[in-house]
């Protein structure tokens, strides 16, 4: 195995806290068991990302393709939690000596926005439910903590750009010219749609869109947002499954 691959595999294990611990099974059909493991491993644990290793493998593959095939543009994640996936993005660019791409780190750094209860009652119930309030802390992680995590991995430099605020406010005016990869992890309908509406036109042909929660339906309308957007834009590029919750597609036209 090449030195770069060894480094990136070790980094994935560090970011996901799977060097010596097992991660919860994202494909576990028992929701109660999965949530219990999720809280234990990620929320109460030291993982810098709540992405399963399979989603990091997907992210790595997409970035490698973009680098190898010369797809122009930067990389962005909308909804970063503790910053693990964006730290990995920057690490890959450094590992391959890529200096002409930036990593955009977009988040409110205050947690998830309040969903519209009339339009999205499932999301509103989840947002105001016990699990979110008592255990997930609304997935709020401060900009200072995320910045500290970048520093800890020696990944904080001039090619990392932070976009702090609600996506509806930051993405329309973000100074991004082109993108090679968009990773959407905003959880809810509006956050997902904000990312698609404001970023997709900047995605280069050959670039990737990864939607972290497309396969979820118990607590989010994320899939509805993606399906509506793809239909309205007549996007026929096939959706590919990463695991039961995460899907992606490659822009071919």
C-alpha positions, 0 to 999 in steps of 0.5 A: 500500500502506498504511503498516501493511502496508509496515511489517509486510512489512519486519518479516517480511523482517527477522525471516526474513533475506530482505531480501537473501537467499533463504529455503530452500524449505519445499516442496522435496521433496529433504530433504537440500537443504532441511536444508542450506539450513535450517542455512545460512539459519536456524541459522548465519544471523541470522534471528530466526525460522525460519518461512518468509515464507508462514507469517508471511503466514498468521500476519498474516492470522489476527491481522488477522481476529481484530482485525477481527472482534473475537475476544476473547483473547490470542495465544500461541506454544508453542515460540518459538526466537529469538522472531520469530513472537511479536515479530511478534504484538506488532508487529501489535497495536501497529501496529493500536493493540490494547491489550487483547490480550497475547502469551504466549511459551512455551518451555523456553528450554533446547531440546526435551524428550527424547521417549519412545523406546518410544512415539515411536521416530522422534522419539527417533532424530531427537532423539539424531541427528547433525543435532539434536546437531551442527547444531540444538543442540536448538533451544535459545535462552535467555530472555535472548537472546529478551528481547534480541531483543524489546528490539531490535525495541522490542517488550518491554513489559507486554503480553508475558508469558514462560512458561519451562519444559516445557509440561506444567508451565507451560501447565496453570497459566498465567494465560490467560483467553481466546485468539484465536490459538494457534500450536503449534511444539513439534515433538514429539507430547507438546509438541503435545498439551500445547498442545492439551489445555491451551489449546484450551478457552480459544480463542474461537469464531472463533479460530485454531490454527496447527500448524507441523509438521503436515505433517512425518512424517520425524522427528515424530509431531506430526500424530498428536497433532493428529489424535487430539485433533481426533478425541477432541474431534469437531473438524470444522473443516477443516484448511487448508494453509499449505505442505507442513509447516504447517496451521491451522484456525479454531474455529467451534464 
